[in-house]
């Protein structure tokens, strides 16, 4: 089966960058409204990368991270995977709870309490929703996100969650990296857009690209 994303040229990559730009703007506006404070988001770095390179981007298979997986349904099927380094996850929690939070020295899956997990999931839901809204506005597709699934584990384990489904697509994935901040804190979010094979074709055609 051919790799759909390998057919995307530099001009068409600009369209994906526009999704990133609109998504970042949507996210900053939504977070600012929720938190009642100014939130800034950088112009995202948008690339098409090898699926295997995700592990290298996230500093190796044994690096412990916080992963949030959202199922997509409707006009597109598949997943959005957002990955945060542990320090960035705690910065996001600190903003959400308006209280300084620092990761423990021996961070593990039990380190976050239920309130911290809930705050992180709510914030992530807003961020992912902002990018989905950008996709919908440019494609006229209706895409519905599921309730986010939070996982704290090694990169290799989290990536394996989507690896089986991803194998139906090819060798590349759309990767968006963005920095966001309030007055005091800076964080980085890693977004991976992973529709199923048919949805990749729908996405590209809806954006006016050719396969």
Secondary structure as UniProt FT lines:
FT   HELIX           4..7
FT   HELIX           10..35
FT   STRAND          40..41
FT   STRAND          45..50
FT   TURN            51..52
FT   HELIX           53..57
FT   TURN            58..59
FT   TURN            61..62
FT   STRAND          64..74
FT   STRAND          78..85
FT   HELIX           86..97
FT   TURN            105..106
FT   TURN            109..110
FT   HELIX           114..139
FT   STRAND          143..145
FT   STRAND          149..154
FT   HELIX           155..166
FT   TURN            167..169
FT   STRAND          172..181
FT   STRAND          186..195
FT   HELIX           197..206
FT   TURN            207..208
//
